[in-house]
Amino acid sequence: QPTIAPTTAHDVTAAISDTPPAGITFQSWTCQASNGATCPGGAVNGSTTGSGAISSTASGAGQVAGGAYLPAGNAAAGGLLTYTINAVANGTACGAITNTSTIAVPSGFSQGTSVGSTFTSPATGGSADLTAQAVVDPICPSTLVLNKATTGNAPSGGGPFNFTLTGTTQTTGTATTTTPNATVQVDGDTTTAGIQAFTIPPSAIGSNVTIQETSLPANWSLQGATCTVAGNPVGSFAGSTYTLPNVAENTAYICTFTNQAMANVTLTKTGPATATRAINYQYTLTVTNGGLTPTAASVVVQDQLPSGVTATAVSGASCTNLNTAGALLTCTIAGPLGAGASASFTLTVSAANAGAITNYAATNSTGNGSNPPSAPGSSCNSPATTPPTSCANAPTT
């Protein structure tokens, strides 16, 4: 808001100017005259309005012709013009911007070197009074490129993978991969053609931005996430949420969430409803990989024999603790077990005692070759384990 007034006791008609610096647009301005002054093109103590650069000589949109009339002061300051400018910084204007206003001493006059004690002057006189400056530092938006990476050789890719964000203009995103082990960018502005980055607006600069993967397709796990600026790690990851603290302006953030395709092994078990004491009978255990990728080189099944029951033989797998009553068997099925494939093995057992019994079994659903996280039994997978346990049982009398 430049204020222009004479500082010596002479009436003048002076040329004024204020050109918007690069990156700034003057959307509108108002000139208000007082103390007998006249805005260019206006009336005494009146006002004028315009847009664009302020000039007393140029023509065009918002421009006015003629000079500003400023009557001299006496015991107090003379004519006064006050310009109020409504400006906007464009999207690429970052860093400090200086706006300069000037008033020119008309021909036939020279600028005084001092001012009266009752006058207000930016300086004590001289050419410094002919220029005024204001510095603005627009806050610029930042960008966030969000990538989705997949591993695990899922033959058809995977998805949709869904995200919720805070501190960005668009607060949701989704991505789907169509080829194995692919990386795709999440569209951060679905109103614009093509794949766009997310925008962190000026209102969010200095605050935290969060990215959360909110849901996973079946048979996928979240392996981790990273965020960088110019290749350097920033922020922190916990659970399914990445936090970027105190985001900076005019900064390019790149974040990648990585998901792995998984095997999903389920276990079923069958046996006779009734059996004869001390006579061999059989249980059949079947593992099925309903996931997207093959299992590890083997699948491990644990079988808890009831008290008094002894496993005497096995086919289709190798088992520990045969010929021991009430033993916990650890059985290994040769693998890998492909996606959609099944494998079975048979236990031959005998019961020493009469009565109702239940045989429990369990396997690690990831098919990673390790023991099930939860032991077979009536409380198998209760509470649910991570990774999950697939449990099965077969009652016999």
C-alpha positions as CSV (number, residue, x, y, z in Angstrom):
1,Q,0.0,0.0,0.0
2,P,2.3,2.8,-1.2
3,T,1.5,6.3,0.2
4,I,2.7,9.2,-2.0
5,A,2.8,12.8,-0.8
6,P,4.9,15.9,-1.4
7,T,7.5,16.8,1.2
8,T,8.1,20.5,0.2
9,A,5.7,23.4,0.0
10,H,5.0,23.3,-3.8
11,D,2.0,22.1,-5.6
12,V,2.9,19.5,-8.2
13,T,1.4,17.2,-10.8
14,A,3.6,14.1,-10.5
15,A,3.9,10.9,-12.5
16,I,3.5,7.7,-10.4
17,S,4.1,4.1,-11.3
18,D,4.0,0.6,-9.8
19,T,4.6,-2.3,-12.1
20,P,3.9,-5.8,-10.7
21,P,7.1,-7.8,-10.4
22,A,7.5,-11.2,-12.1
23,G,5.2,-13.8,-10.5
24,I,2.7,-11.2,-9.1
25,T,-0.5,-10.0,-10.7
26,F,-2.3,-6.9,-9.6
27,Q,-5.9,-8.1,-9.7
28,S,-7.3,-4.7,-8.6
29,W,-6.3,-1.4,-7.0
30,T,-7.9,1.7,-5.6
31,C,-6.5,5.2,-5.4
32,Q,-7.9,7.4,-2.6
33,A,-7.1,11.1,-2.6
34,S,-7.2,13.3,0.5
35,N,-6.0,16.7,1.7
36,G,-7.0,18.3,-1.7
37,A,-5.1,15.8,-3.8
38,T,-6.4,14.3,-7.1
39,C,-5.9,10.7,-8.3
40,P,-5.0,10.4,-12.0
41,G,-8.2,10.6,-13.9
42,G,-10.2,11.4,-10.7
43,A,-11.7,14.2,-8.7
44,V,-10.3,16.2,-5.8
45,N,-10.4,14.0,-2.7
46,G,-12.0,11.3,-4.9
47,S,-11.0,7.8,-5.8
48,T,-10.2,5.7,-8.8
49,T,-9.9,2.0,-9.4
50,G,-8.2,-0.3,-11.9
51,S,-6.2,-3.4,-12.4
52,G,-2.8,-4.3,-13.6
53,A,0.2,-1.9,-13.4
54,I,-0.3,1.5,-11.9
55,S,0.8,4.3,-14.2
56,S,-0.1,8.0,-14.7
57,T,0.9,7.9,-18.4
58,A,0.4,4.5,-19.9
59,S,-2.9,3.3,-21.4
60,G,-4.5,-0.1,-21.3
61,A,-6.6,-2.2,-18.9
62,G,-6.7,-0.5,-15.6
63,Q,-4.5,2.3,-16.6
64,V,-5.2,6.0,-16.2
65,A,-4.0,9.0,-18.1
66,G,-2.5,12.2,-16.6
67,G,-0.6,12.8,-13.4
68,A,-1.5,12.9,-9.8
69,Y,-2.2,16.4,-8.4
70,L,-0.6,16.9,-5.0
71,P,-1.1,20.3,-3.5
72,A,1.5,21.6,-1.1
73,G,1.2,21.4,2.6
74,N,1.5,24.2,5.1
75,A,1.7,23.4,8.8
76,A,0.7,19.9,8.1
77,A,1.3,17.5,5.2
78,G,-0.3,18.4,1.8
79,G,-2.0,16.3,-0.8
80,L,-2.1,12.6,-0.1
81,L,-2.8,9.6,-2.3
82,T,-3.2,6.2,-0.9
83,Y,-3.2,3.2,-3.2
84,T,-4.6,-0.1,-2.0
85,I,-3.5,-3.0,-4.2
86,N,-5.0,-6.5,-4.2
87,A,-2.4,-8.8,-5.6
88,V,-2.0,-12.6,-6.2
89,A,1.2,-14.6,-6.6
90,N,1.1,-17.2,-9.4
91,G,1.9,-20.9,-8.8
92,T,5.6,-20.6,-9.6
93,A,6.3,-17.5,-7.5
94,C,8.5,-18.8,-4.7
95,G,10.9,-16.9,-2.5
96,A,11.0,-13.2,-1.6
97,I,9.5,-10.8,-4.2
98,T,10.1,-7.0,-4.1
99,N,7.4,-4.6,-5.3
100,T,8.6,-1.1,-6.0
101,S,6.5,2.1,-6.4
102,T,8.0,5.4,-7.7
103,I,6.9,9.0,-8.1
104,A,8.8,11.3,-10.4
105,V,9.6,14.9,-9.7
106,P,8.0,16.9,-12.5
107,S,10.0,19.0,-14.9
108,G,11.0,22.4,-13.4
109,F,11.2,21.1,-9.9
110,S,14.0,19.5,-7.8
111,Q,13.7,17.2,-4.9
112,G,14.3,18.8,-1.5
113,T,16.9,17.6,0.8
114,S,14.8,17.9,4.0
115,V,11.2,18.1,5.2
116,G,9.3,20.1,7.7
117,S,9.3,18.8,11.2
118,T,5.5,18.3,11.1
119,F,5.6,16.3,7.8
120,T,5.8,12.6,7.5
121,S,8.5,11.3,5.2
122,P,10.0,7.8,4.5
123,A,13.4,9.5,4.6
124,T,14.8,12.9,5.6
125,G,14.5,14.2,2.1
126,G,16.3,13.6,-1.2
127,S,15.8,10.9,-3.8
128,A,15.1,8.2,-1.2
129,D,11.7,9.7,-0.8
130,L,10.8,9.0,-4.4
131,T,10.8,5.2,-4.1
132,A,9.0,2.8,-1.7
133,Q,9.3,-0.9,-1.6
134,A,7.4,-3.8,-0.1
135,V,8.7,-7.4,0.1
136,V,6.4,-10.4,0.1
137,D,7.4,-14.1,0.4
138,P,4.6,-16.2,-1.1
139,I,4.2,-19.7,0.3
140,C,4.5,-22.2,-2.6
141,P,2.8,-25.6,-2.8
142,S,4.8,-28.8,-2.7
143,T,4.2,-32.1,-4.6
144,L,4.0,-35.7,-3.5
145,V,4.5,-38.5,-5.9
146,L,3.0,-41.7,-4.5
147,N,4.2,-45.0,-6.0
148,K,2.8,-48.5,-5.5
149,A,5.4,-51.3,-5.9
150,T,4.6,-55.0,-5.9
151,T,6.8,-58.1,-5.4
152,G,6.2,-61.8,-5.2
153,N,5.7,-62.6,-8.9
154,A,1.9,-62.5,-8.9
155,P,1.3,-63.4,-12.5
156,S,-1.5,-60.8,-13.1
157,G,-0.4,-58.0,-10.8
158,G,-2.7,-57.0,-8.1
159,G,-5.1,-54.4,-6.7
160,P,-6.8,-52.2,-6.1
161,F,-4.6,-50.8,-3.4
162,N,-6.3,-47.9,-1.7
163,F,-4.8,-44.9,0.1
164,T,-6.1,-42.1,2.4
165,L,-4.0,-38.9,2.8
166,T,-4.1,-35.8,5.0
167,G,-2.6,-32.5,4.1
168,T,-3.0,-32.9,0.3
169,T,-5.6,-31.3,-2.0
170,Q,-6.9,-34.7,-3.1
171,T,-7.1,-37.0,-0.1
172,T,-7.7,-40.4,-1.6
173,G,-5.9,-42.5,-4.3
174,T,-5.9,-46.0,-5.7
175,A,-3.6,-48.1,-7.9
176,T,-3.7,-51.4,-9.6
177,T,-0.7,-53.3,-11.2
178,T,-1.2,-55.5,-14.2
179,T,2.2,-57.2,-14.4
180,P,4.4,-59.1,-11.9
181,N,6.7,-57.0,-9.7
182,A,5.6,-53.7,-11.1
183,T,5.7,-50.1,-9.9
184,V,2.9,-47.7,-10.8
185,Q,2.2,-44.1,-9.7
186,V,-1.0,-43.3,-7.8
187,D,-3.0,-40.5,-9.5
188,G,-3.0,-37.5,-7.2
189,D,-5.4,-35.4,-9.3
190,T,-8.2,-37.4,-11.0
191,T,-9.7,-34.1,-12.4
192,T,-6.7,-33.7,-14.7
193,A,-5.8,-35.9,-17.6
194,G,-2.9,-38.3,-17.1
195,I,-1.3,-39.4,-13.9
196,Q,-0.5,-36.5,-11.6
197,A,1.3,-35.9,-8.3
198,F,-0.6,-35.0,-5.2
199,T,-0.5,-31.3,-4.3
200,I,0.4,-30.1,-0.8
201,P,-1.2,-26.7,-0.8
202,P,0.2,-23.6,0.9
203,S,-2.3,-24.0,3.8
204,A,-0.6,-27.4,4.7
205,I,3.0,-26.1,4.6
206,G,4.6,-26.5,8.0
207,S,2.1,-29.2,9.0
208,N,2.3,-33.0,8.9
209,V,1.2,-35.0,5.8
210,T,0.1,-38.6,6.3
211,I,-0.3,-41.4,3.8
212,Q,-2.2,-44.6,4.9
213,E,-2.7,-47.7,2.9
214,T,-6.3,-48.4,4.0
215,S,-7.1,-51.8,2.6
216,L,-5.3,-54.7,0.9
217,P,-6.6,-57.1,-1.7
218,A,-6.7,-60.7,-0.7
219,N,-3.4,-62.5,-0.5
220,W,-1.3,-59.4,-0.3
221,S,0.8,-58.0,2.6
222,L,2.3,-54.5,3.2
223,Q,6.0,-55.0,3.3
224,G,7.0,-51.3,4.0
225,A,7.2,-47.8,2.7
226,T,9.8,-45.1,2.1
227,C,9.7,-41.4,1.4
228,T,12.6,-39.2,0.1
229,V,13.4,-35.7,-0.9
230,A,16.2,-35.4,-3.4
231,G,17.1,-39.0,-2.6
232,N,17.4,-38.5,1.1
233,P,15.0,-40.3,3.5
234,V,12.4,-38.2,5.3
235,G,9.6,-39.0,7.7
236,S,8.6,-42.2,9.5
237,F,6.5,-45.3,8.9
238,A,4.4,-47.1,11.5
239,G,1.7,-49.8,10.9
240,S,0.2,-48.8,7.6
241,T,0.8,-45.0,7.8
242,Y,3.7,-42.9,6.7
243,T,4.1,-39.4,8.3
244,L,5.9,-36.5,6.7
245,P,6.5,-34.0,9.5
246,N,6.6,-30.2,9.0
247,V,6.4,-30.4,5.2
248,A,8.5,-27.7,3.4
249,E,7.3,-25.4,0.6
250,N,8.3,-25.9,-3.0
251,T,9.6,-29.4,-2.3
252,A,9.2,-32.6,-4.3
253,Y,8.4,-35.6,-2.0
254,I,8.5,-39.1,-3.5
255,C,7.0,-42.0,-1.5
256,T,6.7,-45.7,-2.3
257,F,4.6,-48.3,-0.6
258,T,5.6,-51.9,-1.3
259,N,3.2,-54.9,-1.2
260,Q,4.1,-58.6,-1.5
261,A,2.0,-61.2,-3.1
262,M,1.5,-64.2,-0.8
263,A,0.7,-67.8,-0.8
264,N,-2.4,-68.7,1.3
265,V,-2.3,-72.3,2.6
266,T,-5.4,-73.8,4.1
267,L,-5.7,-77.1,5.9
268,T,-8.5,-79.7,6.0
269,K,-8.6,-83.0,7.8
270,T,-10.8,-86.0,7.6
271,G,-11.1,-89.2,9.5
272,P,-13.7,-91.9,10.3
273,A,-16.6,-91.1,12.6
274,T,-16.0,-94.3,14.4
275,A,-13.1,-96.7,14.9
276,T,-12.2,-99.9,16.7
277,R,-9.9,-99.7,19.7
278,A,-6.4,-101.1,18.9
279,I,-7.2,-101.4,15.2
280,N,-5.5,-99.1,12.7
281,Y,-7.5,-96.4,11.0
282,Q,-6.5,-93.3,9.0
283,Y,-6.6,-89.5,8.9
284,T,-6.2,-87.6,5.6
285,L,-4.8,-84.1,5.8
286,T,-4.9,-81.8,2.7
287,V,-3.2,-78.5,2.2
288,T,-4.4,-76.1,-0.6
289,N,-2.6,-73.0,-1.8
290,G,-5.3,-70.5,-2.6
291,G,-2.9,-67.6,-2.8
292,L,-1.1,-65.8,-5.7
293,T,2.3,-67.3,-5.5
294,P,3.9,-70.7,-4.8
295,T,4.8,-71.7,-1.3
296,A,8.4,-72.1,0.0
297,A,10.2,-75.4,-0.7
298,S,8.0,-77.3,1.8
299,V,4.8,-77.0,3.8
300,V,4.8,-77.9,7.5
301,V,1.8,-79.4,9.2
302,Q,1.7,-80.1,12.9
303,D,-0.7,-82.7,14.2
304,Q,-1.5,-83.2,17.9
305,L,-2.5,-86.8,18.5
306,P,-5.1,-87.4,21.3
307,S,-4.0,-89.1,24.5
308,G,-3.6,-92.9,23.8
309,V,-3.4,-92.5,20.0
310,T,-0.3,-93.5,18.2
311,A,0.7,-92.8,14.6
312,T,2.3,-95.9,13.1
313,A,2.8,-94.8,9.5
314,V,2.6,-91.9,7.1
315,S,2.3,-91.6,3.3
316,G,2.7,-88.4,1.2
317,A,4.8,-86.6,3.8
318,S,7.6,-87.2,6.4
319,C,6.7,-86.9,10.1
320,T,8.5,-86.8,13.4
321,N,7.5,-88.7,16.6
322,L,5.9,-91.7,14.9
323,N,5.1,-94.6,17.3
324,T,4.7,-92.3,20.3
325,A,1.3,-92.1,21.9
326,G,-0.2,-88.6,22.2
327,A,2.7,-87.1,20.4
328,L,2.9,-83.8,18.5
329,L,3.8,-84.7,15.0
330,T,5.6,-82.3,12.7
331,C,5.0,-83.4,9.1
332,T,6.7,-81.9,6.0
333,I,5.1,-82.0,2.6
334,A,7.6,-81.6,-0.3
335,G,7.1,-78.4,-2.2
336,P,6.8,-75.8,-3.5
337,L,3.0,-75.9,-3.7
338,G,1.9,-73.8,-6.6
339,A,-0.8,-71.3,-6.6
340,G,-4.1,-73.1,-6.7
341,A,-2.5,-76.5,-6.1
342,S,-3.3,-79.1,-3.3
343,A,-1.3,-81.9,-1.7
344,S,-2.5,-84.6,0.8
345,F,-0.9,-87.0,3.1
346,T,-2.3,-89.9,5.2
347,L,-1.6,-90.8,8.8
348,T,-2.2,-94.4,10.0
349,V,-3.0,-94.5,13.7
350,S,-4.5,-96.7,16.4
351,A,-6.3,-95.8,19.6
352,A,-5.5,-97.6,22.8
353,N,-8.6,-96.4,24.6
354,A,-12.3,-96.4,23.9
355,G,-14.3,-93.1,23.8
356,A,-14.7,-89.9,21.8
357,I,-11.4,-88.3,20.7
358,T,-10.5,-85.3,18.5
359,N,-7.4,-85.0,16.4
360,Y,-6.2,-81.4,15.8
361,A,-3.8,-80.1,13.2
362,A,-2.5,-76.7,12.0
363,T,-0.3,-75.1,9.3
364,N,1.3,-71.8,8.7
365,S,-0.9,-70.0,6.1
366,T,2.0,-68.3,4.4
367,G,3.5,-71.7,3.4
368,N,7.0,-70.4,4.3
369,G,8.3,-73.8,5.6
370,S,8.0,-72.9,9.3
371,N,5.9,-74.3,12.0
372,P,2.4,-72.8,12.5
373,P,2.3,-69.7,14.7
374,S,-0.5,-71.3,16.8
375,A,-0.2,-74.8,18.1
376,P,-2.9,-77.3,17.0
377,G,-5.6,-77.8,19.6
378,S,-9.0,-76.5,20.7
379,S,-7.6,-72.9,21.0
380,C,-5.8,-73.0,17.6
381,N,-5.6,-69.4,16.1
382,S,-7.4,-67.9,19.1
383,P,-6.5,-65.1,19.3
384,A,-5.7,-64.8,15.6
385,T,-2.0,-64.9,14.8
386,T,0.2,-63.0,12.5
387,P,0.9,-64.6,10.1
388,P,-2.3,-66.5,10.3
389,T,-2.7,-70.2,11.2
390,S,-5.0,-72.6,9.4
391,C,-6.5,-75.1,11.8
392,A,-8.4,-78.3,11.3
393,N,-9.7,-81.2,13.4
394,A,-11.4,-84.6,13.0
395,P,-13.5,-86.2,15.7
396,T,-13.7,-89.9,16.1
397,T,-15.4,-92.3,18.5
